[in-house]
Amino acid sequence: MASTSRLAVEPETRARTFGVGGLHRAGGIAALVEAALYLTAIVYFLVVLDFASVTDPAQMARLLVDNQTGLYVMNLLSYVVFGAVLVVLALALYDRLKADAPVTMQVATAFGLIWAGLVIASGMIANIGVSAVVGLYGTDPAQAATLWQTLTPVVDGLGGGNEVVGGVWTLLVSVAALRASAFHRAVNYLGIVVGAAGILSAIPALGEVGGGVFGLTQLVWFAALGVLMLRESPRT
C-alpha cells in the first residue's frame, strides 16, 4: 500500500521539481541573453555607428538612411527581444526569491514587467520612426531631420533616456536576494549599485553618467546572475 501511494505521489513531485528547475534554467539563459544583447548594442551604437558623436540633426537623418537595415535589426534585438526575454527572467527571479521576500518580489516583478513593456514599446516606435525618416528623406531632408528630433524624446522617455524603472527592479531584486542569501553577495551588492545608478539617471545633471553606469554594470550583473542561476538550477 505504501509503495502504491509513493508511486502515485512521485510523478507529481517530479513534475513540480522539474518545472521549477526548468524555469530557473530558463531564467539563467535569459540573463545571459540580456548580457549578450547589451554588449551587442553597445558595440553597434557606440563603436560601429558612433551615435554619441553625431549631434547635427541633418547628419543624424543621413546616418539613419545609410544604416536603415542595421538599425532595424539592432532596435529589434536590443529593445523588442530584450524586453521579451526580460519577462522570462523577471518571472524566474520571482519564483526563486518569493518564499523569502514575498512582498519585495511582488513589487519588483511588477516593475520588471512594466520595464519590459516600456522597452518593447520604445523599440517598436524607434523602428517605425526610422522607416518614416527614411521615407521622408528623399523628398525633404530637413523635415526628416525634424521628424527624428520629435521622435527621439519619445523613444528615450520610454526606454532609453532614463533607467528609473529598470533601476528599481534591479535594486529590489538584489535586496530580496540578499535577504534570501541567494546567489552571491558580491553580485547582489553589484545589483544595488546598478539599481541606484538607474534611479539617479532620472536627475538631469546625472542623466548621462547614471545611464552609462547603469548599462555597463547591469551587463556584468546579468552575466554573473545568469551563470549563478544555471549553476544552482536542477537538471531537467
ZIKA-V283250 format. One line per field, one symbol per residue. burial: + if it has 24 or more other C-alpha atoms within 12 Angstrom, else -. Layout:
burial: ???
//
This chain:
burial: -------------------++++++++++++++++++++-++--+---+-------+--++++++-++--++++++++++++++++++++++++++++--+--+++++++++++++++++++++++++++++++--+---+--++-+++-++-+++++++++++++++++++++++++-+-+++--++++++++++++++++----+--+++++++++++++++++++++--+---
//
